[in-house]
Amino acid sequence: MSRNPKIDRARRNALKAGTLVLGALVATSALQKKALAAPGGNGNGNGNGGDNGNGGNSGGNPGNGNSGNGGNCFARGTQILTSEGYRPIETLAAGDKVAVRSGGFAPIKAVPSHSLTRVSRDWDGNQENLPVLVRRGALGENMPAADLCLTALHAVYIDGFLMKVGDLVNGTSIIFDTADGQDTRDFFNIELDRNDILDVEGAFCESLYRAGTERCAPFLGFDGGLSQLRSRLRSVASVVIDRRQPIDIVRDKVEERAVGFAQAA
């Protein structure tokens, strides 16, 4: 029996919205318990809040892509289209030429890198620095042409917009990559003289972005959990009146493709 795509979209987003609300409640409860358990405190002390906030900010700094120590990078082995065809990113160096969306080939300025290490069963790093696995075809037909691993902060190019791949994680076609069986994992990026779009495993991904510089395309991003919840609710309401913003439409499009992955599993 044929199903209504709009109703299916609304249902998926309603479930995701519920998950966001539940996650926020659980996180709030955990923070309250931690505060109450603090020695000699009842959760109202000024010191605790400052420590928590500062920790989050310092952990996020590498994600800005301002250094080779973390943030928006591709895993070792990722194939980048160059003037000599596709080559593994770790074999590239300054002066090599890579294909760019603005036209032709551009020389590489630098290839910064960093490594993630495993702590227990998880990667040591904040969520923006965690590896994300994009399944073959998750972004479009043969886009990427093979499974692609990049960190969550890295932007992919879809329908004229740049969007962090971490904001597109759906648990099916785009997932957080686990540290099972690996102690370390190496990541690399490609810095050009100016920001551009690279051909990466047949998909389109942003070159290294330096904060404060001009991006080559409009950038879409969520600003915390409330922003994500509002986006989900707009998609739920779209079954009646469609007031979705570009960021909602891009995410919904990727998740609609992910339905096929779930059915094939």
C-alpha positions as CSV (number, residue, x, y, z in Angstrom):
1,M,0.0,0.0,0.0
2,S,1.3,3.4,-1.0
3,R,2.0,5.8,1.9
4,N,1.9,9.6,2.0
5,P,5.4,11.0,2.0
6,K,4.3,14.1,3.8
7,I,2.7,12.1,6.6
8,D,5.7,9.8,6.8
9,R,8.0,12.9,7.1
10,A,5.8,14.4,9.8
11,R,5.8,11.1,11.7
12,R,9.6,10.7,11.5
13,N,10.1,14.3,12.8
14,A,7.6,13.9,15.6
15,L,9.6,10.9,16.8
16,K,12.8,12.8,16.6
17,A,11.3,15.8,18.4
18,G,10.2,13.5,21.2
19,T,13.7,12.1,21.4
20,L,15.2,15.6,21.7
21,V,12.8,16.5,24.5
22,L,13.5,13.2,26.3
23,G,17.2,13.7,25.9
24,A,17.0,17.2,27.3
25,L,15.0,16.0,30.4
26,V,17.5,13.2,31.0
27,A,20.5,15.6,30.7
28,T,18.9,18.1,33.1
29,S,18.2,15.4,35.6
30,A,21.7,14.1,35.4
31,L,23.1,17.6,36.0
32,Q,20.8,18.1,39.0
33,K,21.9,14.9,40.5
34,K,25.6,15.8,39.9
35,A,25.1,19.2,41.6
36,L,23.3,17.7,44.6
37,A,26.1,15.1,45.0
38,A,28.8,17.8,45.1
39,P,30.6,17.9,48.4
40,G,29.1,20.4,50.8
41,G,26.8,21.8,48.1
42,N,23.1,21.8,47.0
43,G,23.7,22.6,43.4
44,N,23.3,26.3,44.0
45,G,27.0,27.2,44.3
46,N,28.5,29.6,41.8
47,G,31.6,27.5,41.2
48,N,30.0,24.5,39.7
49,G,28.2,26.2,36.9
50,G,31.4,28.0,35.8
51,D,33.4,24.8,35.6
52,N,30.7,23.1,33.5
53,G,30.4,26.0,31.0
54,N,34.1,26.5,30.6
55,G,34.6,22.8,30.0
56,G,32.1,22.8,27.2
57,N,33.7,25.8,25.5
58,S,37.2,24.7,25.7
59,G,36.3,21.3,24.3
60,G,34.6,22.9,21.3
61,N,37.5,25.1,20.3
62,P,39.2,22.6,18.0
63,G,36.0,22.2,16.1
64,N,36.4,25.6,14.5
65,G,38.9,24.3,12.1
66,N,41.5,26.9,13.1
67,S,44.3,24.4,13.7
68,G,45.3,20.9,12.8
69,N,44.5,19.6,16.2
70,G,40.8,18.7,15.6
71,G,37.5,19.7,14.1
72,N,36.6,19.3,10.4
73,C,38.8,16.5,8.9
74,F,38.7,13.4,6.7
75,A,39.8,9.9,7.9
76,R,43.0,8.3,6.5
77,G,42.3,6.6,3.2
78,T,39.6,9.1,2.0
79,Q,39.8,9.5,-1.7
80,I,40.2,13.1,-3.0
81,L,39.9,14.0,-6.7
82,T,43.1,15.6,-7.8
83,S,44.7,16.5,-11.2
84,E,46.0,13.0,-11.2
85,G,42.7,11.3,-10.3
86,Y,41.5,10.2,-6.9
87,R,44.2,9.9,-4.3
88,P,44.2,9.0,-0.6
89,I,44.2,12.2,1.4
90,E,47.3,11.2,3.5
91,T,49.4,11.0,0.3
92,L,48.7,14.7,-0.6
93,A,51.0,17.6,0.2
94,A,51.3,21.3,-0.3
95,G,51.5,22.1,-4.0
96,D,49.4,19.2,-5.2
97,K,46.3,20.2,-7.1
98,V,42.8,19.2,-6.2
99,A,39.5,19.6,-8.1
100,V,37.4,22.4,-6.8
101,R,33.8,23.3,-7.5
102,S,34.7,26.9,-8.5
103,G,36.4,25.5,-11.5
104,G,39.5,23.5,-12.5
105,F,42.1,22.6,-9.9
106,A,43.6,24.6,-7.0
107,P,47.0,24.0,-5.3
108,I,47.0,22.8,-1.8
109,K,48.3,25.2,0.8
110,A,48.6,22.8,3.7
111,V,47.4,19.4,4.9
112,P,46.9,19.7,8.6
113,S,46.2,16.5,10.6
114,H,45.3,15.2,14.0
115,S,44.6,11.8,15.7
116,L,41.8,10.6,17.9
117,T,42.6,8.0,20.6
118,R,40.2,5.6,22.3
119,V,39.3,5.9,25.9
120,S,37.5,2.7,27.1
121,R,35.1,2.0,24.2
122,D,34.7,5.6,23.0
123,W,36.7,8.2,21.2
124,D,38.4,10.8,23.3
125,G,36.9,14.1,22.1
126,N,33.8,16.3,22.2
127,Q,30.9,15.5,19.9
128,E,32.0,17.9,17.2
129,N,35.3,16.1,16.9
130,L,33.8,12.6,16.7
131,P,34.0,10.6,13.4
132,V,30.8,10.3,11.4
133,L,30.3,7.6,8.8
134,V,28.4,8.6,5.7
135,R,27.1,5.5,3.9
136,R,27.5,5.1,0.1
137,G,24.6,7.1,-1.6
138,A,23.5,8.8,1.6
139,L,23.7,12.3,0.1
140,G,22.5,11.5,-3.4
141,E,22.9,8.9,-6.2
142,N,26.5,7.6,-5.7
143,M,27.2,10.5,-3.4
144,P,29.4,9.4,-1.9
145,A,30.5,6.5,-4.2
146,A,31.9,4.7,-1.2
147,D,31.5,5.0,2.6
148,L,33.0,8.2,3.8
149,C,34.3,9.0,7.3
150,L,34.8,12.6,8.4
151,T,34.5,14.4,11.7
152,A,31.1,15.8,12.8
153,L,32.0,19.5,12.3
154,H,33.0,19.1,8.7
155,A,30.5,20.6,6.2
156,V,29.1,18.8,3.2
157,Y,27.6,20.6,0.2
158,I,24.0,19.8,-0.6
159,D,21.5,21.7,-2.8
160,G,23.6,24.9,-2.8
161,F,24.3,24.9,1.0
162,L,27.0,23.9,3.3
163,M,25.9,21.9,6.4
164,K,27.8,20.2,9.2
165,V,27.6,16.4,8.7
166,G,27.0,16.0,12.4
167,D,23.7,17.8,12.0
168,L,22.7,15.2,9.4
169,V,23.3,12.1,11.6
170,N,20.2,10.0,11.4
171,G,21.3,6.6,12.8
172,T,20.8,4.8,9.5
173,S,22.6,6.3,6.5
174,I,24.7,8.7,8.5
175,I,25.9,7.5,11.9
176,F,28.6,8.2,14.5
177,D,31.5,5.9,13.9
178,T,32.5,3.8,16.9
179,A,35.9,3.1,18.2
180,D,35.4,-0.7,18.3
181,G,38.7,-2.5,17.5
182,Q,40.7,0.7,17.0
183,D,43.0,2.5,19.5
184,T,43.8,5.5,17.3
185,R,42.5,7.0,14.1
186,D,44.2,9.6,11.9
187,F,42.4,12.6,10.3
188,F,43.5,15.1,7.6
189,N,42.2,18.2,6.0
190,I,43.0,20.2,2.9
191,E,43.7,23.9,3.2
192,L,43.5,26.1,0.0
193,D,44.2,29.7,-0.5
194,R,40.5,30.3,-0.3
195,N,37.6,28.2,0.9
196,D,36.1,25.9,-1.8
197,I,34.3,22.6,-2.4
198,L,36.2,19.4,-2.9
199,D,35.2,16.2,-4.7
200,V,35.5,13.6,-1.9
201,E,34.7,10.0,-2.8
202,G,32.2,11.5,-5.3
203,A,30.5,13.7,-2.8
204,F,31.0,17.4,-2.3
205,C,32.7,18.6,0.9
206,E,34.2,21.8,2.2
207,S,37.9,22.4,2.3
208,L,39.4,23.6,5.5
209,Y,37.5,26.6,6.8
210,R,39.3,29.3,9.0
211,A,37.1,31.2,11.3
212,G,36.5,34.8,10.2
213,T,37.2,34.1,6.5
214,E,34.6,34.1,3.7
215,R,32.8,30.8,3.0
216,C,32.3,29.7,-0.6
217,A,28.6,28.9,-0.1
218,P,25.8,29.7,2.4
219,F,26.3,27.8,5.6
220,L,23.4,26.2,7.5
221,G,23.7,25.1,11.1
222,F,21.6,24.4,14.2
223,D,22.2,26.5,17.3
224,G,21.7,24.0,20.1
225,G,18.9,21.6,21.0
226,L,16.1,24.2,21.0
227,S,17.0,25.1,17.4
228,Q,16.9,21.4,16.4
229,L,13.5,21.0,18.2
230,R,12.0,24.0,16.4
231,S,13.3,22.6,13.1
232,R,11.6,19.2,13.8
233,L,8.4,20.9,14.7
234,R,8.3,22.9,11.5
235,S,8.7,19.6,9.6
236,V,5.9,18.0,11.6
237,A,3.6,21.0,10.8
238,S,4.6,20.8,7.1
239,V,1.9,18.2,6.5
240,V,-0.6,21.0,7.0
241,I,1.4,24.1,5.9
242,D,4.9,24.0,4.8
243,R,7.0,26.7,6.4
244,R,10.2,24.7,6.5
245,Q,13.5,26.6,6.2
246,P,16.3,25.4,4.0
247,I,18.1,23.6,6.8
248,D,14.9,21.6,7.5
249,I,14.5,20.7,3.9
250,V,18.1,19.5,3.4
251,R,17.9,17.4,6.5
252,D,14.5,16.0,5.6
253,K,15.7,15.1,2.1
254,V,18.7,13.2,3.5
255,E,16.5,11.4,6.0
256,E,14.0,10.4,3.3
257,R,16.9,8.7,1.4
258,A,17.8,7.0,4.7
259,V,14.5,5.2,4.7
260,G,15.7,3.0,1.8
261,F,18.8,2.1,3.9
262,A,16.6,1.0,6.8
263,Q,14.4,-1.1,4.5
264,A,17.4,-2.8,2.9
265,A,19.0,-3.7,6.2
